[in-house]
Amino acid sequence: MNRRVITLIIALVLILGGGSMLYGVLTESGGPPGMPETAGDGEREKAPDFMVEDANGNKARLSDMRGSPVVVNFWASWCPPCRSEMPAFNKVFLESGETVQFMMINAVGARGETKEAGAKYIAEEGFSFPVYYDVEQDAMAEYGIRSLPTSIFVDAEGYIAGVVEGSIDEATLKRGIELIIE
């Protein structure tokens, strides 16, 4: 085997191993690292506001959704962990109806990500959740996003109930939503 194939195999093993470790942490602790057991534990942090745009270029802010719980997810089309969690997000979005809002934010500019690449991926996969584009990197800067994907659970009053860096599964997504709809 050539060097590139070996490197890809090693990377795959590391990703799978990391996913297994994360799954173990999540199932043992009852939730993702950084996500409190209840939304009311300790000092509550107000979710910073930001501006993004939809596929048509219309501006949207997190504060526009005040009064509704919101799941904010930062992702990119080139990101394998992002792609792996997208079907679960779409399924839960469809099941949630008006109970919770979703802001699926494409990280435009992150490692060459473009609005066009993000839109193409969403269209190819047929996802129904609302997609926004962080064309000015306003949202990513406000939250200091260090890795993709990152999910932030914001309650109806605009407070952060939990943050998860890394891919999450359907059960973890639902646990996060439970924190913001209580």
Wavefront OBJ file of the C-alpha trace (Angstrom):
o trace
v 0.000 0.000 0.000
v 1.183 3.464 -0.658
v 1.793 6.075 1.982
v -1.470 7.983 1.316
v -3.640 4.886 1.857
v -1.839 4.076 5.100
v -2.325 7.658 6.299
v -6.041 7.494 5.476
v -6.417 4.183 7.320
v -4.673 5.594 10.404
v -6.889 8.704 10.294
v -10.014 6.551 10.035
v -8.942 4.419 13.004
v -8.296 7.559 15.073
v -11.691 9.031 14.156
v -13.512 5.806 14.993
v -11.586 5.421 18.234
v -12.359 9.003 19.239
v -16.025 8.453 18.432
v -16.088 5.334 20.580
v -14.476 7.180 23.476
v -16.950 10.058 23.123
v -19.857 7.614 23.055
v -18.548 6.041 26.253
v -18.278 9.425 27.943
v -21.773 10.411 26.823
v -23.442 7.211 27.939
v -21.659 7.167 31.311
v -22.244 10.819 32.192
v -25.772 11.086 30.830
v -24.860 13.918 28.483
v -22.172 15.513 26.407
v -19.217 17.173 28.080
v -20.085 20.758 28.917
v -23.835 20.129 28.934
v -25.370 20.520 32.379
v -27.874 18.012 33.706
v -30.491 20.770 33.933
v -30.732 24.174 32.327
v -30.964 25.870 35.747
v -27.652 24.687 37.240
v -25.294 27.468 38.311
v -24.791 30.820 36.650
v -26.621 31.154 33.345
v -24.803 32.654 30.379
v -26.662 34.820 27.874
v -26.217 33.556 24.313
v -24.313 36.136 22.259
v -26.312 37.482 19.332
v -25.004 37.193 15.774
v -26.060 37.842 12.203
v -26.114 35.239 9.426
v -27.972 35.001 6.139
v -30.269 32.475 4.515
v -29.867 31.028 1.011
v -31.551 34.126 -0.470
v -29.251 36.560 1.322
v -31.860 37.642 3.892
v -30.282 38.549 7.225
v -31.225 36.614 10.356
v -30.173 36.971 13.985
v -30.333 34.559 16.873
v -32.292 37.243 18.752
v -35.009 37.025 16.065
v -35.896 33.653 17.613
v -36.160 34.905 21.216
v -39.143 33.267 22.857
v -38.377 29.888 21.277
v -35.738 27.352 22.266
v -33.047 27.147 19.576
v -30.524 24.507 18.522
v -27.559 26.223 16.856
v -25.225 23.952 14.908
v -22.020 25.039 13.170
v -20.958 22.774 10.297
v -19.137 22.629 6.953
v -19.705 20.484 3.881
v -16.114 19.143 3.897
v -16.352 18.005 7.545
v -16.959 14.214 7.935
v -18.230 14.446 11.554
v -20.626 17.221 10.464
v -21.915 15.086 7.623
v -22.370 12.089 9.916
v -24.660 13.974 12.323
v -26.779 15.759 9.707
v -29.335 12.940 9.182
v -30.066 12.895 12.939
v -30.506 16.678 12.960
v -32.894 16.473 10.021
v -34.909 13.673 11.619
v -35.223 15.494 14.955
v -36.030 18.762 13.172
v -38.914 17.073 11.337
v -40.165 15.457 14.554
v -39.925 18.678 16.588
v -42.386 20.782 14.633
v -42.726 24.192 16.295
v -41.360 23.008 19.661
v -37.808 24.123 18.926
v -36.098 26.223 16.247
v -32.990 25.077 14.394
v -30.206 27.306 13.069
v -27.908 25.094 11.015
v -25.034 27.493 10.320
v -22.634 26.774 7.485
v -19.154 27.934 8.505
v -18.385 29.926 5.350
v -14.665 30.672 5.176
v -13.598 27.815 7.461
v -10.867 25.935 5.586
v -12.181 27.148 2.250
v -15.882 26.473 2.874
v -18.159 28.400 0.515
v -21.846 29.187 0.589
v -22.173 27.365 -2.721
v -20.525 24.187 -1.390
v -22.783 24.212 1.669
v -25.938 24.791 -0.385
v -24.971 22.057 -2.841
v -24.439 19.535 -0.035
v -27.801 20.358 1.594
v -29.627 20.087 -1.747
v -27.948 16.773 -2.637
v -28.899 15.264 0.725
v -32.427 16.708 0.692
v -32.291 18.060 4.248
v -35.304 20.100 5.399
v -33.916 22.061 8.340
v -33.262 25.793 7.908
v -29.728 26.553 6.787
v -27.948 29.831 7.388
v -24.572 31.002 6.140
v -22.025 32.770 8.323
v -20.628 34.733 5.383
v -18.984 37.361 7.597
v -17.863 34.843 10.261
v -19.866 36.884 12.799
v -21.460 33.875 14.503
v -18.275 31.826 14.662
v -16.396 34.770 16.164
v -19.098 35.487 18.763
v -18.937 31.902 20.014
v -15.205 31.355 19.562
v -15.855 28.216 17.538
v -12.703 26.077 17.608
v -13.930 22.915 15.954
v -16.680 21.654 13.697
v -19.278 20.539 14.311
v -20.288 22.473 17.402
v -23.847 22.513 18.761
v -25.238 25.109 21.154
v -28.549 24.708 22.982
v -30.238 28.044 23.748
v -33.396 28.272 25.859
v -36.405 30.473 25.052
v -35.061 33.260 27.279
v -31.812 33.367 25.302
v -29.535 31.555 27.763
v -27.063 28.831 26.838
v -28.073 25.489 28.363
v -25.282 23.436 26.797
v -22.495 23.341 24.240
v -21.116 20.266 22.509
v -17.982 20.265 20.399
v -17.926 17.308 18.025
v -20.487 15.121 16.337
v -23.565 14.081 18.312
v -26.091 11.332 17.786
v -29.875 11.526 17.827
v -30.219 10.585 21.499
v -27.742 13.275 22.595
v -29.466 15.855 20.400
v -32.788 15.000 22.031
v -31.235 15.270 25.520
v -29.942 18.728 24.635
v -33.381 19.764 23.402
v -34.942 18.525 26.650
v -32.707 20.990 28.506
v -34.082 23.947 26.556
v -37.774 23.080 26.476
v -38.240 22.519 30.213
l 1 2 3 4 5 6 7 8 9 10 11 12 13 14 15 16 17 18 19 20 21 22 23 24 25 26 27 28 29 30 31 32 33 34 35 36 37 38 39 40 41 42 43 44 45 46 47 48 49 50 51 52 53 54 55 56 57 58 59 60 61 62 63 64 65 66 67 68 69 70 71 72 73 74 75 76 77 78 79 80 81 82 83 84 85 86 87 88 89 90 91 92 93 94 95 96 97 98 99 100 101 102 103 104 105 106 107 108 109 110 111 112 113 114 115 116 117 118 119 120 121 122 123 124 125 126 127 128 129 130 131 132 133 134 135 136 137 138 139 140 141 142 143 144 145 146 147 148 149 150 151 152 153 154 155 156 157 158 159 160 161 162 163 164 165 166 167 168 169 170 171 172 173 174 175 176 177 178 179 180 181 182
